[in-house]
Amino acid sequence: MEPILNASEVRANFGSFIDNVVRQKPQVIKRNRDVIVALSKDVLKDALSIYELTIEFEQDEDGRYAGSIEQIPDIVADGETLEELRMELAYHLVEYAKDYYADFSRYFNSPNRHSHAYYILRVLLEDNLELVSGMLHA
């Protein structure tokens, strides 16, 4: 097992610590009883890539699509096309992700919201709505 870094040492050499995390490998830091792991964005995105999001949808009699996200069923939307539905769901997913993260402790510790956490982190790592939309599979 890799050595656990002391928080004081990390603070004293923060620049090289960040360089090591981003360019080499994750790092483990201990401060008193607390232990954290520092990961680069790319490593975290790769680790969270297993959290796939699936769209469930129906086409109404008028031709519109209505649907939700299977893993987070409270997110619902509709659209004239399947692509419009996907973008609407992505928009609502991003808004939910922002709310979730703003009050992370409450959501994460709620039995009916806990399972959303890793999907939310994955969404928040994306840079734009099209990339989030691309995460939604029909």
The first five atom37 places (N, CA, C, CB, O) and aatype in JSON, in Angstrom:
{
  "aatype": [12, 6, 14, 9, 10, 2, 0, 15, 6, 19, 1, 0, 2, 13, 7, 15, 13, 9, 3, 2, 19, 19, 1, 5, 11, 14, 5, 19, 9, 11, 1, 2, 1, 3, 19, 9, 19, 0, 10, 15, 11, 3, 19, 10, 11, 3, 0, 10, 15, 9, 18, 6, 10, 16, 9, 6, 13, 6, 5, 3, 6, 3, 7, 1, 18, 0, 7, 15, 9, 6, 5, 9, 14, 3, 9, 19, 0, 3, 7, 6, 16, 10, 6, 6, 10, 1, 12, 6, 10, 0, 18, 8, 10, 19, 6, 18, 0, 11, 3, 18, 18, 0, 3, 13, 15, 1, 18, 13, 2, 15, 14, 2, 1, 8, 15, 8, 0, 18, 18, 9, 10, 1, 19, 10, 10, 6, 3, 2, 10, 6, 10, 19, 15, 7, 12, 10, 8, 0],
  "atom_mask": [
    [1, 1, 1, 1, 1],
    [1, 1, 1, 1, 1],
    [1, 1, 1, 1, 1],
    [1, 1, 1, 1, 1],
    [1, 1, 1, 1, 1],
    [1, 1, 1, 1, 1],
    [1, 1, 1, 1, 1],
    [1, 1, 1, 1, 1],
    [1, 1, 1, 1, 1],
    [1, 1, 1, 1, 1],
    [1, 1, 1, 1, 1],
    [1, 1, 1, 1, 1],
    [1, 1, 1, 1, 1],
    [1, 1, 1, 1, 1],
    [1, 1, 1, 0, 1],
    [1, 1, 1, 1, 1],
    [1, 1, 1, 1, 1],
    [1, 1, 1, 1, 1],
    [1, 1, 1, 1, 1],
    [1, 1, 1, 1, 1],
    [1, 1, 1, 1, 1],
    [1, 1, 1, 1, 1],
    [1, 1, 1, 1, 1],
    [1, 1, 1, 1, 1],
    [1, 1, 1, 1, 1],
    [1, 1, 1, 1, 1],
    [1, 1, 1, 1, 1],
    [1, 1, 1, 1, 1],
    [1, 1, 1, 1, 1],
    [1, 1, 1, 1, 1],
    [1, 1, 1, 1, 1],
    [1, 1, 1, 1, 1],
    [1, 1, 1, 1, 1],
    [1, 1, 1, 1, 1],
    [1, 1, 1, 1, 1],
    [1, 1, 1, 1, 1],
    [1, 1, 1, 1, 1],
    [1, 1, 1, 1, 1],
    [1, 1, 1, 1, 1],
    [1, 1, 1, 1, 1],
    [1, 1, 1, 1, 1],
    [1, 1, 1, 1, 1],
    [1, 1, 1, 1, 1],
    [1, 1, 1, 1, 1],
    [1, 1, 1, 1, 1],
    [1, 1, 1, 1, 1],
    [1, 1, 1, 1, 1],
    [1, 1, 1, 1, 1],
    [1, 1, 1, 1, 1],
    [1, 1, 1, 1, 1],
    [1, 1, 1, 1, 1],
    [1, 1, 1, 1, 1],
    [1, 1, 1, 1, 1],
    [1, 1, 1, 1, 1],
    [1, 1, 1, 1, 1],
    [1, 1, 1, 1, 1],
    [1, 1, 1, 1, 1],
    [1, 1, 1, 1, 1],
    [1, 1, 1, 1, 1],
    [1, 1, 1, 1, 1],
    [1, 1, 1, 1, 1],
    [1, 1, 1, 1, 1],
    [1, 1, 1, 0, 1],
    [1, 1, 1, 1, 1],
    [1, 1, 1, 1, 1],
    [1, 1, 1, 1, 1],
    [1, 1, 1, 0, 1],
    [1, 1, 1, 1, 1],
    [1, 1, 1, 1, 1],
    [1, 1, 1, 1, 1],
    [1, 1, 1, 1, 1],
    [1, 1, 1, 1, 1],
    [1, 1, 1, 1, 1],
    [1, 1, 1, 1, 1],
    [1, 1, 1, 1, 1],
    [1, 1, 1, 1, 1],
    [1, 1, 1, 1, 1],
    [1, 1, 1, 1, 1],
    [1, 1, 1, 0, 1],
    [1, 1, 1, 1, 1],
    [1, 1, 1, 1, 1],
    [1, 1, 1, 1, 1],
    [1, 1, 1, 1, 1],
    [1, 1, 1, 1, 1],
    [1, 1, 1, 1, 1],
    [1, 1, 1, 1, 1],
    [1, 1, 1, 1, 1],
    [1, 1, 1, 1, 1],
    [1, 1, 1, 1, 1],
    [1, 1, 1, 1, 1],
    [1, 1, 1, 1, 1],
    [1, 1, 1, 1, 1],
    [1, 1, 1, 1, 1],
    [1, 1, 1, 1, 1],
    [1, 1, 1, 1, 1],
    [1, 1, 1, 1, 1],
    [1, 1, 1, 1, 1],
    [1, 1, 1, 1, 1],
    [1, 1, 1, 1, 1],
    [1, 1, 1, 1, 1],
    [1, 1, 1, 1, 1],
    [1, 1, 1, 1, 1],
    [1, 1, 1, 1, 1],
    [1, 1, 1, 1, 1],
    [1, 1, 1, 1, 1],
    [1, 1, 1, 1, 1],
    [1, 1, 1, 1, 1],
    [1, 1, 1, 1, 1],
    [1, 1, 1, 1, 1],
    [1, 1, 1, 1, 1],
    [1, 1, 1, 1, 1],
    [1, 1, 1, 1, 1],
    [1, 1, 1, 1, 1],
    [1, 1, 1, 1, 1],
    [1, 1, 1, 1, 1],
    [1, 1, 1, 1, 1],
    [1, 1, 1, 1, 1],
    [1, 1, 1, 1, 1],
    [1, 1, 1, 1, 1],
    [1, 1, 1, 1, 1],
    [1, 1, 1, 1, 1],
    [1, 1, 1, 1, 1],
    [1, 1, 1, 1, 1],
    [1, 1, 1, 1, 1],
    [1, 1, 1, 1, 1],
    [1, 1, 1, 1, 1],
    [1, 1, 1, 1, 1],
    [1, 1, 1, 1, 1],
    [1, 1, 1, 1, 1],
    [1, 1, 1, 1, 1],
    [1, 1, 1, 1, 1],
    [1, 1, 1, 1, 1],
    [1, 1, 1, 1, 1],
    [1, 1, 1, 0, 1],
    [1, 1, 1, 1, 1],
    [1, 1, 1, 1, 1],
    [1, 1, 1, 1, 1],
    [1, 1, 1, 1, 1]
  ],
  "atom_positions": [
    [[0.84, -1.19, 0.0], [0.0, 0.0, 0.0], [0.88, 1.25, 0.0], [-0.95, 0.0, 1.23], [1.92, 1.31, 0.65]],
    [[0.42, 2.22, -0.75], [1.15, 3.49, -0.84], [1.16, 4.18, 0.53], [0.52, 4.42, -1.9], [0.23, 4.01, 1.32]],
    [[2.2, 4.93, 0.79], [2.22, 5.66, 2.07], [1.12, 6.71, 2.13], [3.59, 6.32, 2.29], [0.75, 7.31, 1.12]],
    [[0.64, 6.93, 3.32], [-0.35, 7.97, 3.56], [0.41, 9.24, 3.92], [-1.36, 7.57, 4.7], [1.25, 9.24, 4.82]],
    [[0.1, 10.3, 3.21], [0.79, 11.57, 3.42], [0.21, 12.29, 4.62], [0.7, 12.45, 2.18], [-1.0, 12.23, 4.87]],
    [[1.04, 12.97, 5.33], [0.62, 13.79, 6.46], [0.13, 15.14, 5.92], [1.78, 13.99, 7.49], [0.76, 15.72, 5.03]],
    [[-0.96, 15.63, 6.44], [-1.55, 16.88, 5.96], [-0.56, 18.05, 6.07], [-2.82, 17.21, 6.75], [-0.55, 18.92, 5.2]],
    [[0.25, 18.08, 7.1], [1.23, 19.16, 7.26], [2.25, 19.14, 6.13], [1.95, 19.04, 8.61], [2.63, 20.2, 5.62]],
    [[2.69, 17.95, 5.74], [3.64, 17.83, 4.63], [2.99, 18.27, 3.32], [4.14, 16.38, 4.52], [3.63, 18.94, 2.5]],
    [[1.74, 17.9, 3.13], [1.02, 18.3, 1.91], [0.91, 19.82, 1.85], [-0.39, 17.64, 1.87], [1.14, 20.42, 0.81]],
    [[0.54, 20.43, 2.98], [0.41, 21.89, 3.03], [1.73, 22.57, 2.69], [-0.07, 22.34, 4.41], [1.75, 23.56, 1.96]],
    [[2.82, 22.03, 3.2], [4.13, 22.63, 2.98], [4.61, 22.49, 1.53], [5.15, 22.01, 3.91], [5.4, 23.3, 1.05]],
    [[4.12, 21.46, 0.84], [4.55, 21.19, -0.53], [3.33, 21.06, -1.46], [5.4, 19.89, -0.59], [3.25, 20.15, -2.28]],
    [[2.4, 22.0, -1.32], [1.11, 21.86, -2.01], [1.25, 21.81, -3.53], [0.2, 23.0, -1.63], [0.56, 21.03, -4.18]],
    [[2.12, 22.61, -4.09], [2.3, 22.64, -5.54], [2.75, 21.29, -6.08], [0.0, 0.0, 0.0], [2.19, 20.79, -7.06]],
    [[3.74, 20.69, -5.46], [4.22, 19.39, -5.93], [3.18, 18.3, -5.64], [5.56, 19.03, -5.27], [3.08, 17.33, -6.4]],
    [[2.42, 18.45, -4.57], [1.34, 17.5, -4.27], [0.33, 17.5, -5.41], [0.65, 17.86, -2.92], [-0.05, 16.44, -5.9]],
    [[-0.12, 18.69, -5.82], [-1.09, 18.81, -6.92], [-0.49, 18.23, -8.2], [-1.49, 20.3, -7.13], [-1.17, 17.48, -8.91]],
    [[0.75, 18.56, -8.5], [1.4, 18.01, -9.7], [1.39, 16.49, -9.68], [2.84, 18.53, -9.82], [1.11, 15.86, -10.69]],
    [[1.7, 15.9, -8.54], [1.72, 14.44, -8.43], [0.33, 13.83, -8.63], [2.27, 14.02, -7.06], [0.19, 12.81, -9.3]],
    [[-0.68, 14.47, -8.05], [-2.05, 13.96, -8.2], [-2.49, 14.04, -9.66], [-3.04, 14.76, -7.31], [-3.06, 13.08, -10.19]],
    [[-2.22, 15.16, -10.32], [-2.69, 15.36, -11.69], [-1.87, 14.57, -12.7], [-2.64, 16.84, -12.03], [-2.43, 14.02, -13.65]],
    [[-0.57, 14.49, -12.51], [0.28, 13.89, -13.54], [0.73, 12.47, -13.25], [1.48, 14.73, -13.72], [1.18, 11.76, -14.16]],
    [[0.61, 12.03, -11.98], [1.12, 10.69, -11.66], [0.04, 9.74, -11.15], [2.2, 10.8, -10.63], [-0.3, 8.76, -11.82]],
    [[-0.49, 10.03, -9.96], [-1.42, 9.07, -9.36], [-2.19, 9.72, -8.21], [-0.66, 7.83, -8.85], [-1.8, 10.77, -7.71]],
    [[-3.28, 9.08, -7.8], [-4.03, 9.56, -6.63], [-3.13, 9.54, -5.38], [-5.29, 8.69, -6.39], [-2.17, 8.78, -5.29]],
    [[-3.48, 10.39, -4.44], [-2.71, 10.49, -3.19], [-3.67, 10.38, -2.0], [-1.9, 11.82, -3.14], [-4.81, 10.83, -2.07]],
    [[-3.18, 9.79, -0.93], [-3.97, 9.64, 0.29], [-3.35, 10.53, 1.36], [-4.02, 8.14, 0.77], [-2.14, 10.51, 1.58]],
    [[-4.19, 11.33, 2.01], [-3.74, 12.28, 3.03], [-4.47, 12.01, 4.33], [-3.98, 13.75, 2.57], [-5.66, 11.71, 4.33]],
    [[-3.73, 12.11, 5.43], [-4.34, 11.93, 6.75], [-4.1, 13.19, 7.58], [-3.76, 10.68, 7.47], [-3.0, 13.73, 7.62]],
    [[-5.18, 13.62, 8.22], [-5.1, 14.72, 9.17], [-5.86, 14.28, 10.41], [-5.67, 16.07, 8.57], [-7.08, 14.1, 10.36]],
    [[-5.16, 14.1, 11.5], [-5.74, 13.56, 12.73], [-6.4, 12.21, 12.42], [-6.77, 14.55, 13.35], [-5.71, 11.28, 12.02]],
    [[-7.71, 12.09, 12.6], [-8.4, 10.84, 12.28], [-8.95, 10.81, 10.87], [-9.53, 10.61, 13.25], [-9.35, 9.75, 10.38]],
    [[-8.96, 11.95, 10.2], [-9.58, 12.05, 8.88], [-8.61, 11.61, 7.78], [-10.05, 13.48, 8.62], [-7.43, 11.97, 7.79]],
    [[-9.13, 10.84, 6.85], [-8.35, 10.4, 5.7], [-9.12, 10.76, 4.44], [-8.05, 8.85, 5.76], [-10.31, 10.48, 4.33]],
    [[-8.43, 11.39, 3.49], [-9.06, 11.72, 2.21], [-8.17, 11.2, 1.07], [-9.29, 13.25, 2.08], [-6.98, 10.96, 1.25]],
    [[-8.79, 11.05, -0.09], [-8.08, 10.65, -1.29], [-8.22, 11.78, -2.3], [-8.62, 9.29, -1.86], [-9.32, 12.26, -2.56]],
    [[-7.1, 12.19, -2.87], [-7.11, 13.23, -3.9], [-6.91, 12.57, -5.26], [-6.01, 14.31, -3.63], [-5.96, 11.81, -5.46]],
    [[-7.83, 12.87, -6.18], [-7.8, 12.31, -7.53], [-7.82, 13.43, -8.56], [-8.98, 11.36, -7.76], [-8.36, 14.51, -8.3]],
    [[-7.23, 13.18, -9.7], [-7.37, 14.15, -10.79], [-8.78, 14.01, -11.37], [-6.28, 13.92, -11.89], [-9.45, 13.01, -11.17]],
    [[-9.2, 15.02, -12.09], [-10.53, 15.0, -12.72], [-10.64, 13.83, -13.69], [-10.8, 16.33, -13.46], [-11.67, 13.16, -13.74]],
    [[-9.58, 13.57, -14.46], [-9.62, 12.47, -15.42], [-9.76, 11.11, -14.74], [-8.36, 12.49, -16.27], [-10.52, 10.27, -15.22]],
    [[-9.06, 10.9, -13.65], [-9.15, 9.63, -12.93], [-10.55, 9.48, -12.34], [-8.08, 9.55, -11.8], [-11.13, 8.39, -12.41]],
    [[-11.1, 10.55, -11.78], [-12.44, 10.48, -11.21], [-13.48, 10.23, -12.29], [-12.77, 11.78, -10.45], [-14.39, 9.42, -12.1]],
    [[-13.37, 10.92, -13.43], [-14.32, 10.68, -14.53], [-14.26, 9.22, -14.98], [-14.01, 11.61, -15.73], [-15.29, 8.6, -15.24]],
    [[-13.08, 8.67, -15.06], [-12.94, 7.27, -15.45], [-13.57, 6.35, -14.4], [-11.46, 6.91, -15.65], [-14.26, 5.39, -14.76]],
    [[-13.34, 6.63, -13.14], [-13.9, 5.79, -12.07], [-15.43, 5.85, -12.06], [-13.36, 6.24, -10.71], [-16.08, 4.85, -11.77]],
    [[-15.99, 7.01, -12.38], [-17.45, 7.17, -12.37], [-18.12, 6.76, -13.68], [-17.8, 8.6, -12.05], [-19.35, 6.77, -13.77]],
    [[-17.34, 6.42, -14.68], [-17.92, 6.09, -15.99], [-18.82, 4.86, -15.94], [-16.81, 5.86, -16.99], [-19.61, 4.65, -16.86]],
    [[-18.73, 4.05, -14.91], [-19.6, 2.87, -14.8], [-21.02, 3.26, -14.43], [-19.04, 1.9, -13.76], [-21.93, 2.43, -14.54]],
    [[-21.24, 4.48, -14.0], [-22.58, 4.95, -13.61], [-23.31, 5.46, -14.85], [-22.49, 6.06, -12.52], [-23.3, 6.66, -15.15]],
    [[-23.94, 4.53, -15.56], [-24.67, 4.83, -16.78], [-26.08, 5.32, -16.45], [-24.72, 3.59, -17.7], [-26.69, 4.85, -15.49]],
    [[-26.58, 6.25, -17.23], [-27.92, 6.78, -17.06], [-28.79, 6.35, -18.24], [-27.89, 8.33, -16.93], [-28.39, 6.5, -19.4]],
    [[-29.96, 5.83, -17.96], [-30.84, 5.28, -18.97], [-32.15, 6.07, -19.02], [-31.12, 3.8, -18.69], [-32.76, 6.35, -18.0]],
    [[-32.57, 6.41, -20.23], [-33.84, 7.1, -20.44], [-34.93, 6.05, -20.65], [-33.76, 8.08, -21.66], [-34.78, 5.11, -21.42]],
    [[-36.03, 6.24, -19.94], [-37.25, 5.47, -20.2], [-38.23, 6.45, -20.83], [-37.83, 4.81, -18.87], [-38.46, 7.54, -20.28]],
    [[-38.82, 6.09, -21.96], [-39.7, 7.04, -22.64], [-40.84, 6.33, -23.34], [-38.91, 7.88, -23.64], [-40.81, 5.12, -23.6]],
    [[-41.85, 7.13, -23.65], [-43.0, 6.7, -24.45], [-43.29, 7.79, -25.45], [-44.26, 6.4, -23.55], [-42.98, 8.96, -25.23]],
    [[-43.89, 7.39, -26.55], [-44.35, 8.38, -27.52], [-45.86, 8.51, -27.38], [-43.94, 7.97, -28.99], [-46.59, 7.53, -27.5]],
    [[-46.31, 9.73, -27.12], [-47.74, 10.0, -26.94], [-48.48, 9.9, -28.27], [-47.95, 11.39, -26.31], [-47.88, 9.81, -29.34]],
    [[-49.8, 9.92, -28.17], [-50.66, 9.87, -29.37], [-50.38, 11.04, -30.31], [-52.13, 9.87, -28.96], [-50.52, 10.91, -31.53]],
    [[-50.0, 12.18, -29.73], [-49.72, 13.35, -30.58], [-48.3, 13.36, -31.15], [-49.95, 14.62, -29.78], [-47.9, 14.31, -31.81]],
    [[-47.53, 12.29, -30.88], [-46.19, 12.17, -31.43], [-45.08, 12.69, -30.53], [0.0, 0.0, 0.0], [-43.91, 12.48, -30.84]],
    [[-45.42, 13.35, -29.44], [-44.41, 13.87, -28.51], [-43.84, 12.72, -27.69], [-45.01, 14.96, -27.57], [-44.48, 11.69, -27.49]],
    [[-42.63, 12.93, -27.22], [-41.97, 11.95, -26.36], [-42.0, 12.44, -24.92], [-40.5, 11.7, -26.83], [-41.73, 13.61, -24.65]],
    [[-42.33, 11.55, -24.0], [-42.29, 11.85, -22.57], [-41.42, 10.79, -21.92], [-43.73, 11.88, -21.93], [-41.5, 9.62, -22.27]],
    [[-40.59, 11.22, -20.97], [-39.71, 10.23, -20.37], [-39.1, 10.68, -19.06], [0.0, 0.0, 0.0], [-39.32, 11.79, -18.59]],
    [[-38.32, 9.77, -18.5], [-37.63, 10.01, -17.24], [-36.28, 9.3, -17.29], [-38.48, 9.53, -16.02], [-35.97, 8.59, -18.25]],
    [[-35.5, 9.51, -16.26], [-34.22, 8.83, -16.12], [-34.41, 7.69, -15.13], [-33.08, 9.82, -15.65], [-34.81, 7.92, -13.99]],
    [[-34.13, 6.48, -15.57], [-34.38, 5.3, -14.75], [-33.71, 5.37, -13.38], [-33.91, 4.06, -15.48], [-34.33, 5.02, -12.38]],
    [[-32.49, 5.81, -13.32], [-31.74, 5.84, -12.06], [-32.16, 6.99, -11.14], [-30.26, 5.94, -12.36], [-31.92, 6.94, -9.94]],
    [[-32.78, 8.02, -11.71], [-33.26, 9.17, -10.94], [-34.66, 9.49, -11.46], [-32.28, 10.42, -11.07], [-34.84, 10.46, -12.2]],
    [[-35.65, 8.69, -11.09], [-36.98, 8.77, -11.72], [-37.73, 10.08, -11.49], [-37.81, 7.66, -11.23], [-38.71, 10.34, -12.19]],
    [[-37.31, 10.9, -10.54], [-37.98, 12.18, -10.33], [-37.72, 13.16, -11.46], [-37.53, 12.79, -9.01], [-38.44, 14.15, -11.59]],
    [[-36.72, 12.92, -12.27], [-36.4, 13.81, -13.38], [-37.22, 13.36, -14.59], [-34.87, 13.8, -13.69], [-36.99, 12.29, -15.16]],
    [[-38.17, 14.2, -14.96], [-39.06, 13.89, -16.07], [-39.09, 15.08, -17.03], [-40.51, 13.56, -15.57], [-38.85, 16.22, -16.64]],
    [[-39.38, 14.78, -18.3], [-39.46, 15.85, -19.3], [-40.22, 15.32, -20.51], [-38.04, 16.35, -19.7], [-40.58, 14.15, -20.59]],
    [[-40.45, 16.23, -21.46], [-41.03, 15.81, -22.72], [-40.42, 16.64, -23.83], [-42.58, 15.94, -22.71], [-39.79, 17.67, -23.58]],
    [[-40.62, 16.18, -25.06], [-40.08, 16.9, -26.2], [-40.72, 16.41, -27.49], [0.0, 0.0, 0.0], [-41.28, 15.32, -27.55]],
    [[-40.62, 17.23, -28.51], [-41.2, 16.87, -29.8], [-40.44, 15.72, -30.46], [-41.22, 18.07, -30.73], [-41.02, 14.94, -31.21]],
    [[-39.14, 15.63, -30.18], [-38.32, 14.55, -30.73], [-37.6, 13.86, -29.58], [-37.29, 15.09, -31.78], [-37.58, 14.36, -28.45]],
    [[-37.04, 12.72, -29.87], [-36.27, 12.01, -28.85], [-35.05, 12.82, -28.42], [-35.84, 10.63, -29.36], [-34.67, 12.82, -27.25]],
    [[-34.44, 13.51, -29.39], [-33.27, 14.35, -29.06], [-33.68, 15.53, -28.17], [-32.6, 14.86, -30.35], [-32.94, 15.89, -27.25]],
    [[-34.82, 16.12, -28.44], [-35.31, 17.22, -27.6], [-35.6, 16.71, -26.19], [-36.58, 17.86, -28.22], [-35.29, 17.38, -25.21]],
    [[-36.19, 15.52, -26.09], [-36.43, 14.92, -24.78], [-35.1, 14.72, -24.05], [-37.18, 13.58, -24.92], [-34.99, 15.04, -22.86]],
    [[-34.11, 14.19, -24.73], [-32.79, 13.95, -24.13], [-32.19, 15.25, -23.6], [-31.84, 13.3, -25.15], [-31.64, 15.28, -22.5]],
    [[-32.29, 16.32, -24.39], [-31.73, 17.61, -23.96], [-32.5, 18.18, -22.76], [-31.76, 18.62, -25.11], [-31.9, 18.74, -21.85]],
    [[-33.81, 18.04, -22.77], [-34.62, 18.51, -21.64], [-34.26, 17.73, -20.36], [-36.14, 18.36, -21.95], [-34.11, 18.31, -19.29]],
    [[-34.14, 16.42, -20.49], [-33.75, 15.61, -19.33], [-32.36, 16.0, -18.84], [-33.78, 14.11, -19.68], [-32.13, 16.08, -17.64]],
    [[-31.44, 16.23, -19.77], [-30.09, 16.66, -19.39], [-30.13, 17.98, -18.64], [-29.2, 16.79, -20.64], [-29.43, 18.14, -17.63]],
    [[-30.94, 18.92, -19.12], [-31.07, 20.21, -18.45], [-31.57, 20.03, -17.0], [-32.04, 21.13, -19.24], [-31.01, 20.6, -16.06]],
    [[-32.63, 19.24, -16.84], [-33.17, 19.01, -15.49], [-32.19, 18.24, -14.62], [-34.52, 18.25, -15.58], [-32.12, 18.46, -13.41]],
    [[-31.44, 17.35, -15.22], [-30.42, 16.59, -14.48], [-29.32, 17.52, -13.97], [-29.81, 15.49, -15.38], [-28.88, 17.39, -12.83]],
    [[-28.89, 18.44, -14.78], [-27.86, 19.4, -14.35], [-28.38, 20.27, -13.21], [-27.41, 20.29, -15.54], [-27.67, 20.52, -12.24]],
    [[-29.61, 20.73, -13.33], [-30.2, 21.55, -12.26], [-30.3, 20.75, -10.95], [-31.6, 22.06, -12.68], [-29.99, 21.27, -9.88]],
    [[-30.74, 19.49, -11.06], [-30.81, 18.63, -9.87], [-29.42, 18.4, -9.29], [-31.48, 17.27, -10.22], [-29.24, 18.41, -8.07]],
    [[-28.43, 18.2, -10.16], [-27.06, 17.97, -9.69], [-26.54, 19.18, -8.92], [-26.14, 17.66, -10.89], [-25.87, 19.02, -7.9]],
    [[-26.84, 20.36, -9.39], [-26.42, 21.58, -8.68], [-27.08, 21.66, -7.3], [-26.78, 22.85, -9.51], [-26.42, 21.97, -6.31]],
    [[-28.38, 21.38, -7.24], [-29.09, 21.39, -5.95], [-28.52, 20.33, -5.01], [-30.59, 21.14, -6.16], [-28.27, 20.6, -3.83]],
    [[-28.31, 19.15, -5.54], [-27.78, 18.03, -4.75], [-26.43, 18.42, -4.15], [-27.63, 16.74, -5.62], [-26.2, 18.27, -2.95]],
    [[-25.55, 18.94, -5.0], [-24.2, 19.29, -4.53], [-24.23, 20.45, -3.54], [-23.32, 19.65, -5.72], [-23.44, 20.47, -2.59]],
    [[-25.12, 21.4, -3.74], [-25.22, 22.55, -2.83], [-25.6, 22.12, -1.42], [-26.24, 23.57, -3.36], [-25.21, 22.76, -0.44]],
    [[-26.36, 21.04, -1.31], [-26.77, 20.52, 0.0], [-26.42, 19.03, 0.07], [-28.31, 20.74, 0.24], [-27.24, 18.2, 0.44]],
    [[-25.18, 18.73, -0.29], [-24.71, 17.35, -0.45], [-24.99, 16.48, 0.77], [-23.24, 17.35, -0.74], [-25.48, 15.36, 0.63]],
    [[-24.68, 16.97, 1.93], [-24.85, 16.15, 3.14], [-26.29, 15.7, 3.33], [-24.39, 16.94, 4.37], [-26.55, 14.55, 3.67]],
    [[-27.23, 16.61, 3.11], [-28.64, 16.27, 3.27], [-29.09, 15.24, 2.23], [-29.51, 17.53, 3.17], [-29.73, 14.24, 2.57]],
    [[-28.75, 15.48, 0.98], [-29.16, 14.56, -0.08], [-28.47, 13.2, 0.09], [-28.83, 15.15, -1.46], [-29.11, 12.15, 0.01]],
    [[-27.16, 13.22, 0.32], [-26.39, 11.98, 0.43], [-26.87, 11.11, 1.59], [-24.91, 12.3, 0.6], [-26.83, 9.89, 1.52]],
    [[-27.32, 11.76, 2.66], [-27.78, 11.01, 3.83], [-29.28, 10.71, 3.81], [-27.44, 11.78, 5.07], [-29.81, 10.17, 4.78]],
    [[-29.95, 11.05, 2.73], [-31.38, 10.72, 2.57], [-31.47, 9.35, 1.91], [-32.13, 11.8, 1.73], [-30.9, 9.14, 0.84]],
    [[-32.2, 8.42, 2.53], [-32.27, 7.06, 1.96], [-32.74, 7.02, 0.51], [-33.18, 6.21, 2.8], [-32.27, 6.19, -0.27]],
    [[-33.67, 7.9, 0.14], [-34.19, 7.87, -1.23], [-33.34, 8.67, -2.22], [-35.6, 8.4, -1.24], [-33.65, 8.68, -3.41]],
    [[-32.3, 9.33, -1.77], [-31.44, 10.14, -2.64], [-29.98, 9.69, -2.62], [-31.53, 11.6, -2.23], [-29.19, 10.1, -3.47]],
    [[-29.62, 8.86, -1.67], [-28.23, 8.43, -1.51], [-27.67, 7.82, -2.8], [-28.12, 7.42, -0.37], [-26.54, 8.11, -3.19]],
    [[-28.46, 6.96, -3.45], [-27.97, 6.25, -4.64], [-27.71, 7.18, -5.82], [-28.96, 5.19, -5.04], [-27.11, 6.75, -6.81]],
    [[-28.14, 8.41, -5.75], [-27.93, 9.37, -6.84], [-26.53, 9.99, -6.82], [-28.98, 10.46, -6.78], [-26.1, 10.56, -7.82]],
    [[-25.83, 9.89, -5.71], [-24.6, 10.65, -5.49], [-23.57, 10.48, -6.59], [-24.0, 10.25, -4.19], [-23.02, 11.47, -7.07]],
    [[-23.28, 9.28, -6.99], [-22.21, 9.06, -7.96], [-22.62, 9.47, -9.37], [-21.78, 7.6, -7.96], [-21.77, 9.87, -10.17]],
    [[-23.91, 9.38, -9.67], [-24.41, 9.92, -10.94], [-24.26, 11.44, -10.95], [-25.9, 9.52, -11.17], [-23.86, 12.03, -11.95]],
    [[-24.58, 12.05, -9.82], [-24.49, 13.51, -9.69], [-23.05, 13.97, -9.86], [-25.03, 13.97, -8.33], [-22.8, 14.94, -10.59]],
    [[-22.12, 13.31, -9.22], [-20.71, 13.69, -9.37], [-20.27, 13.56, -10.83], [-19.82, 12.82, -8.46], [-19.54, 14.41, -11.34]],
    [[-20.72, 12.52, -11.47], [-20.37, 12.32, -12.88], [-20.92, 13.47, -13.73], [-20.92, 10.97, -13.39], [-20.22, 13.98, -14.6]],
    [[-22.15, 13.86, -13.49], [-22.76, 14.97, -14.23], [-21.98, 16.26, -13.99], [-24.23, 15.15, -13.81], [-21.72, 17.0, -14.94]],
    [[-21.62, 16.53, -12.76], [-20.94, 17.78, -12.43], [-19.54, 17.88, -13.04], [-20.84, 17.93, -10.93], [-18.99, 18.97, -13.15]],
    [[-18.97, 16.76, -13.43], [-17.64, 16.78, -14.04], [-17.68, 17.15, -15.53], [-16.98, 15.42, -13.88], [-16.64, 17.41, -16.13]],
    [[-18.87, 17.17, -16.11], [-18.98, 17.51, -17.54], [-19.04, 19.03, -17.71], [-20.25, 16.86, -18.16], [-19.49, 19.76, -16.83]],
    [[-18.56, 19.48, -18.86], [-18.4, 20.91, -19.09], [-19.58, 21.6, -19.76], [-17.21, 21.13, -19.91], [-19.68, 22.82, -19.73]],
    [[-20.48, 20.81, -20.38], [-21.6, 21.46, -21.05], [-22.78, 20.5, -21.17], [-21.19, 21.95, -22.44], [-22.66, 19.3, -20.91]],
    [[-23.91, 21.05, -21.55], [-25.16, 20.3, -21.61], [-25.11, 19.17, -22.65], [-26.31, 21.24, -21.92], [-25.71, 18.12, -22.45]],
    [[-24.42, 19.39, -23.76], [-24.33, 18.34, -24.78], [-23.6, 17.11, -24.23], [-23.6, 18.86, -26.04], [-24.0, 15.98, -24.53]],
    [[-22.56, 17.32, -23.45], [-21.84, 16.18, -22.86], [-22.72, 15.43, -21.86], [-20.55, 16.66, -22.18], [-22.67, 14.2, -21.78]],
    [[-23.51, 16.17, -21.1], [-24.44, 15.52, -20.17], [-25.5, 14.77, -20.95], [-25.11, 16.56, -19.22], [-25.85, 13.64, -20.6]],
    [[-26.0, 15.36, -22.0], [-27.0, 14.69, -22.85], [-26.43, 13.39, -23.41], [-27.44, 15.63, -24.01], [-27.15, 12.39, -23.53]],
    [[-25.16, 13.39, -23.76], [-24.51, 12.2, -24.28], [-24.39, 11.08, -23.28], [0.0, 0.0, 0.0], [-24.15, 9.93, -23.65]],
    [[-24.57, 11.4, -22.0], [-24.52, 10.38, -20.95], [-25.83, 9.61, -20.85], [-24.19, 11.02, -19.6], [-25.88, 8.55, -20.24]],
    [[-26.89, 10.14, -21.45], [-28.23, 9.56, -21.34], [-28.47, 8.58, -22.49], [-29.3, 10.66, -21.34], [-28.49, 8.97, -23.66]],
    [[-28.64, 7.33, -22.15], [-28.83, 6.28, -23.16], [-30.28, 5.82, -23.18], [-27.9, 5.08, -22.88], [-30.89, 5.62, -22.13]],
    [[-30.83, 5.65, -24.38], [-32.21, 5.2, -24.54], [-32.26, 3.67, -24.48], [-32.82, 5.72, -25.87], [-33.34, 3.09, -24.6]]
  ]
}
